[in-house]
Amino acid sequence: MEDPTLLDFRTRAIHVGGEKCSVTGAVVPPVYLASTFVQPGAGKWGDFDYSRSGNPSRKNLETTLASLENGCGALAFASGMSATHAVAMMLKPGDHVVAGTDIYGGTYRLLHKIIQPLGIEITLVDTTDLKNLEDAIRPNTKLMWIESPGNPLMTVTDIAACAAIAKNRGVLGGIDSTFATPVLTRPLDLGLDIVMHSATKYIGGHSDLLGGVLVVKEKQLYDQLYRIQNATGAVLGPLESFLASRGIKTLELRVREQCKTAMELATYLEQDARVRAVYYPGLASHPGHAIATRQMEGGYGSMISFEIEGDYEKASRVVESTKLFQLAVSLGAVESLIEQPASMSHASYDKADRLKHGITDSLIRISVGLESVGDLKNDLDQALNV
C-alpha cells in the first residue's frame, strides 16, 4: 500500500491493518486463534511468540487504530477499564491524579475504590473550567484524565487547552474519548499523550464484543504501557480483535448517521414540556457548543442525556416503557439504548458525590442507534406519557 497517511479516514479504516492474506489472498485477514507460535531457533524470536505478548489478529486492529488516531502505536485490551487501569499502573504511592467530574461510573470506581487505597491521591474537578483544572494541579500531580463529551452530562472540555496545561505543568494528559470516537475528535492531534476508547462501544458497534484500546503519541510511552500490558495480561482475544476490526470498517458511516438522528432527537426533546433539560453538545443552548463545534469534526456524537419533569420513580417508569430503546447499559451500537444513570451506569458513585456532580435521580441517558428517527421519536413520546 502507498503511504497510508495520504488516504482519507474512511479508506484507512477499511484498508490499514486489514490487508489481504499474503498466503491465500483472502480479502479478510484470518483469525489467528493460536496461543503460541513456533520460533526459528532457541533464543531466536519471530514476530510473534506467545499471544499474550502479541497476536496477528490483535496487531491488525492496533495498526488500524493507531492510523485513525494518528498515534505511534496502539494497544488493545480485554476491556475499556483494563485499558484505563494500565494507565493508572504507571502511578506510584504519593502521586496525584486530577480527573473530571463528568466521567464514566466505572472510572470513578477505579479511581476511588482501587487506585486511591494504594496511596494515590485523587481530585475531581469541573474540567470545563480551566482555572479550576490548573489550580488543582500539585507538584505531585502525574496524570490528568478527562472525558469530552462527558458521561453522563455531555459536558464539553477544551481538549487542546487541557493538553497545553498538562504540558506546561509536566503532567501526562489522557482522555476517554469513547463518546467522540476518532471519527469526530482526534485528541493526540490536539496535544494529549494518551487516548482511550472502550472498543465495546462504537468501534465494535454491534454489542457483541468487550474490549478497550490505548493509542499514544510517543514511542517511549507506548513501550512503557506495552510492558505493563504484557506483564499483567489483560489483552484482547483474537476473535474479539477480528470483530472490532470488522466494526471499524463501517465506523465513520455509522457515527455520521447516528449524529444526524441524535441532533434531531435532541431538538425534539428540547421543545417538549415533559422534559426539564436536554444535554447535547449540538444544541446552541449547550454551554460547550462553540468548543464542540471547534473540536468535533462534522457532528456532535449520538449520546443524549435529559432530565424529565418528575422524580426517580417517574424516570424509572420512562426507561422501562420504551419499546425500541432497549433498557441496558453500554452505548454506541446499531440498536438504541436507554438507561437511568443514577441506578445503572453511575450507581457506583457515592450518592452524595453523584448528586454533587449533577447526576440527578430524574436524569435519563440515551444512546442513539441506526433506527428510523421517526420511530425513535414515537417511542420516546409514548414512554414520556407513562
C-alpha positions in Angstrom: 0.0 0.0 0.0 1.2 3.5 -0.7 1.7 5.9 2.2 -1.5 5.4 4.2 -1.2 8.9 5.7 -2.3 10.2 2.3 -5.6 8.3 2.5 -8.8 9.6 3.9 -10.1 8.4 7.3 -12.8 6.2 5.8 -10.3 4.5 3.4 -7.8 3.9 6.2 -10.5 2.3 8.4 -11.0 -0.3 5.7 -7.5 -0.9 4.4 -4.9 -0.1 7.0 -4.4 -3.2 9.2 -6.8 -5.1 7.0 -4.6 -6.1 4.2 -5.4 -9.3 2.3 -4.0 -12.6 3.5 -0.5 -12.9 2.0 -0.8 -16.7 1.8 -4.3 -17.3 0.4 -5.2 -13.9 -1.0 -8.4 -13.8 1.2 -9.8 -10.2 1.3 -10.5 -10.5 5.0 -7.4 -11.5 7.2 -7.9 -14.8 9.0 -8.5 -15.0 12.8 -5.4 -16.3 14.5 -6.6 -18.3 17.4 -3.2 -19.8 18.1 -1.9 -19.3 21.7 1.8 -19.9 20.8 4.0 -19.7 17.7 7.0 -21.8 16.5 10.3 -19.9 16.8 13.1 -20.0 14.2 15.6 -21.3 16.9 16.4 -21.3 20.6 16.7 -17.8 21.7 15.7 -16.5 18.3 12.4 -14.8 18.2 10.0 -14.3 15.3 7.4 -11.5 15.0 5.1 -13.4 17.4 5.9 -15.9 20.2 3.0 -16.0 22.7 -0.4 -14.5 22.2 -0.3 -12.5 25.5 2.7 -10.7 24.1 1.3 -10.3 20.6 -1.2 -11.9 18.2 -1.6 -11.2 14.4 -5.3 -10.5 14.8 -4.8 -8.1 17.6 -1.9 -6.4 15.8 -4.1 -5.8 12.8 -6.6 -4.0 15.0 -3.9 -2.0 16.7 -2.4 -0.9 13.4 -5.8 0.4 12.2 -6.5 2.3 15.4 -3.0 3.9 15.5 -3.6 5.1 12.0 -7.1 6.5 12.7 -5.9 8.4 15.9 -2.6 9.5 14.3 -0.6 7.8 17.0 2.7 6.0 17.0 1.1 2.8 18.3 -2.0 1.2 19.9 -2.6 -1.5 22.5 -5.8 -3.5 22.5 -7.1 -4.6 26.0 -9.7 -7.0 27.3 -12.0 -4.1 28.2 -12.0 -0.3 28.4 -11.5 -0.4 32.2 -8.4 -2.7 31.8 -7.0 -0.1 29.4 -7.6 2.7 31.8 -6.2 0.6 34.6 -3.0 0.1 32.6 -2.5 3.9 32.6 -3.1 4.0 36.3 -0.5 1.3 36.9 2.2 3.8 35.8 1.5 5.7 39.1 3.1 5.1 42.4 2.1 5.9 46.1 2.3 9.6 46.7 1.3 10.5 43.2 -1.7 12.6 42.4 -4.4 12.4 39.7 -6.7 15.2 38.5 -9.8 13.9 36.7 -13.1 15.3 35.5 -16.3 15.3 37.5 -18.3 14.2 34.4 -16.8 10.7 34.0 -17.9 7.2 33.5 -19.0 5.5 36.7 -16.5 2.6 36.2 -13.7 5.2 36.0 -14.9 6.8 39.2 -15.0 3.4 40.9 -11.5 2.5 39.7 -10.0 5.8 40.9 -11.7 5.9 44.3 -12.1 2.2 45.2 -8.9 0.7 43.7 -6.3 3.4 43.0 -6.9 5.7 45.9 -6.4 3.0 48.6 -2.9 2.4 47.1 -1.8 5.8 48.4 -2.5 7.7 45.2 -4.4 11.0 45.7 -7.5 11.7 43.5 -9.1 15.1 42.9 -12.2 15.6 40.7 -12.7 19.0 39.1 -15.1 20.5 36.6 -12.7 20.4 33.5 -14.9 22.9 31.6 -13.4 25.5 34.0 -9.7 25.6 33.0 -8.8 27.7 36.1 -10.2 25.1 38.4 -8.3 22.5 36.5 -5.0 24.4 36.6 -5.4 25.2 40.3 -6.0 21.5 41.1 -2.5 20.5 39.8 0.1 20.0 42.5 3.8 19.3 42.5 3.0 15.5 42.8 0.3 15.5 40.0 1.3 12.9 37.4 -1.9 12.4 35.4 -4.7 14.5 34.1 -7.7 12.4 32.9 -10.6 14.0 31.1 -13.7 13.0 29.1 -15.3 15.0 26.3 -18.2 14.8 25.8 -18.5 13.8 29.5 -20.5 10.9 30.8 -23.4 11.3 31.6 -23.9 15.1 31.4 -22.3 15.6 28.0 -20.1 18.4 29.2 -17.6 19.6 26.7 -14.0 20.2 27.7 -11.5 22.2 25.7 -9.0 19.4 24.9 -6.3 21.5 23.3 -6.3 23.9 26.3 -6.1 21.0 28.8 -3.3 19.5 26.8 -1.4 22.8 27.0 -1.9 23.0 30.7 -0.7 19.4 31.2 2.4 20.0 29.0 3.3 23.2 30.8 3.0 21.6 34.2 4.8 18.4 33.3 1.7 16.2 33.7 0.7 13.2 31.5 -2.5 14.0 29.7 -5.1 11.3 28.9 -8.7 11.2 27.7 -11.5 8.7 27.5 -12.7 9.6 24.0 -15.3 6.8 23.7 -18.2 9.2 23.1 -16.5 11.2 20.4 -14.7 8.3 18.5 -11.8 9.1 16.2 -14.4 10.0 13.6 -15.3 13.2 15.4 -12.2 14.0 17.6 -8.6 13.1 17.5 -7.1 14.1 20.9 -3.5 13.3 20.1 -3.6 15.9 17.3 -4.8 18.4 20.0 -1.8 17.7 22.2 -2.8 14.9 24.6 -0.5 12.0 25.3 -3.0 9.1 25.6 -6.4 8.4 24.1 -8.6 5.6 25.4 -11.6 4.0 23.8 -14.0 1.4 25.1 -13.9 -0.7 21.9 -17.1 -2.3 23.2 -19.0 0.7 22.0 -18.7 2.5 18.6 -15.6 0.7 17.4 -17.2 -2.7 17.7 -20.6 -1.2 17.0 -22.8 -4.3 17.3 -23.0 -5.1 21.1 -21.1 -8.4 20.5 -17.6 -7.8 22.0 -15.9 -6.5 25.0 -12.6 -4.5 24.5 -10.6 -1.4 25.1 -7.7 0.4 23.4 -5.0 2.9 24.2 -3.4 4.9 21.5 -0.3 7.1 22.3 1.7 9.7 20.6 5.3 8.9 21.8 7.2 5.6 21.4 8.6 5.7 24.9 5.2 5.9 26.4 4.0 3.1 24.1 6.9 0.9 25.3 6.1 1.6 29.0 2.4 0.7 28.5 3.2 -2.4 26.5 5.4 -3.7 29.3 2.5 -3.2 31.7 0.1 -4.9 29.4 2.4 -7.8 28.7 3.2 -8.3 32.4 -0.4 -8.1 33.6 -2.0 -9.9 30.6 -5.3 -8.1 30.1 -5.1 -8.4 26.3 -7.9 -8.5 23.7 -8.5 -12.0 22.4 -8.1 -12.8 18.7 -11.8 -13.3 17.9 -12.8 -10.0 19.7 -10.0 -8.3 17.8 -11.4 -9.6 14.5 -14.9 -8.4 15.4 -13.6 -4.9 16.3 -11.6 -4.8 13.0 -14.8 -5.6 11.2 -16.7 -3.0 13.1 -14.2 -0.3 12.3 -14.8 -0.7 8.5 -18.3 1.0 9.0 -17.4 3.2 11.9 -17.5 6.5 10.1 -20.7 5.7 8.2 -22.4 4.6 11.4 -21.3 7.6 13.5 -22.2 10.1 10.9 -25.7 8.7 10.6 -26.2 8.4 14.3 -25.1 12.0 14.8 -27.8 13.2 12.4 -30.5 11.3 14.2 -29.3 12.4 17.6 -29.4 16.1 16.6 -33.0 15.7 15.5 -34.0 13.9 18.7 -32.2 16.4 20.9 -34.1 19.3 19.2 -37.3 17.4 19.6 -36.7 16.8 23.3 -35.7 20.4 24.0 -39.1 21.5 22.8 -41.0 19.0 24.9 -42.7 20.4 28.0 -42.3 17.0 29.7 -38.5 17.4 29.6 -36.8 19.8 32.0 -33.4 20.0 30.4 -31.5 18.4 27.5 -27.8 17.9 27.4 -26.4 17.6 23.9 -23.4 19.5 22.5 -25.1 20.0 19.2 -27.7 22.3 20.6 -26.9 26.0 20.5 -28.2 26.2 24.1 -25.4 23.9 25.3 -22.7 25.8 27.2 -20.0 23.9 25.4 -21.5 24.2 21.9 -18.8 26.5 20.5 -15.9 24.3 21.7 -17.6 21.2 20.5 -18.1 22.8 17.1 -14.3 23.6 17.0 -13.0 20.2 18.2 -15.7 17.7 16.9 -15.5 17.2 13.2 -18.8 17.1 11.4 -21.1 16.0 14.2 -21.7 16.1 18.0 -22.0 12.5 18.8 -25.0 10.2 19.4 -25.3 10.4 23.1 -28.0 12.5 24.7 -29.0 13.0 28.3 -32.1 14.7 29.5 -33.9 15.4 32.8 -37.6 14.8 32.9 -40.3 16.6 34.9 -40.6 14.1 37.7 -38.7 12.1 40.3 -36.6 8.9 40.5 -39.7 6.7 40.1 -41.0 8.6 37.1 -37.6 8.3 35.4 -37.6 4.6 36.1 -41.0 4.2 34.6 -39.9 6.1 31.4 -36.8 4.0 30.8 -38.8 0.8 31.5 -41.6 1.8 29.0 -39.7 2.2 25.7 -40.1 -0.4 23.0 -37.2 0.4 20.6 -34.8 2.0 23.0 -33.7 -1.1 25.0 -33.1 -0.8 28.7 -29.4 -1.6 29.0 -26.1 -0.1 30.0 -23.4 0.4 27.2 -23.8 2.5 24.1 -22.6 3.2 20.6 -24.1 0.2 18.8 -26.6 -0.1 16.0 -29.5 -0.5 18.4 -30.7 2.4 20.5 -30.3 2.0 24.3 -31.8 3.9 27.3 -30.8 3.9 30.9 -31.1 5.8 34.2 -27.6 6.8 35.3 -28.4 7.1 39.0 -29.4 3.4 39.2 -27.3 1.9 36.3 -24.1 3.3 34.7 -23.3 5.6 37.6 -24.6 3.6 40.5 -21.0 3.1 41.6 -20.8 6.7 42.6 -21.1 7.6 46.3 -24.6 9.1 46.4 -23.5 12.4 47.8 -20.8 12.7 45.0 -23.3 11.7 42.4 -25.8 14.4 43.4 -23.0 17.0 43.9 -21.8 16.4 40.3 -25.3 16.8 38.8 -26.3 13.2 38.2 -29.9 13.6 39.4 -32.5 10.9 40.0 -34.5 12.2 37.1 -31.7 12.0 34.6 -32.0 9.7 31.6 -29.3 8.8 29.1 -29.9 7.5 25.6 -27.6 6.0 23.0 -28.9 6.7 19.6 -28.6 3.8 17.1 -29.5 3.4 13.5 -33.3 3.0 13.6 -35.6 5.4 11.8 -35.6 8.8 13.6 -39.4 8.9 13.3 -39.8 5.6 15.1 -37.4 6.7 17.8 -39.4 9.9 18.4 -42.6 8.0 18.7 -41.0 5.6 21.1 -39.8 8.4 23.4 -43.2 10.2 23.1 -45.2 7.2 24.3 -42.7 6.5 27.1 -42.8 10.1 28.4 -46.5 9.7 28.8 -46.4 6.9 31.3 
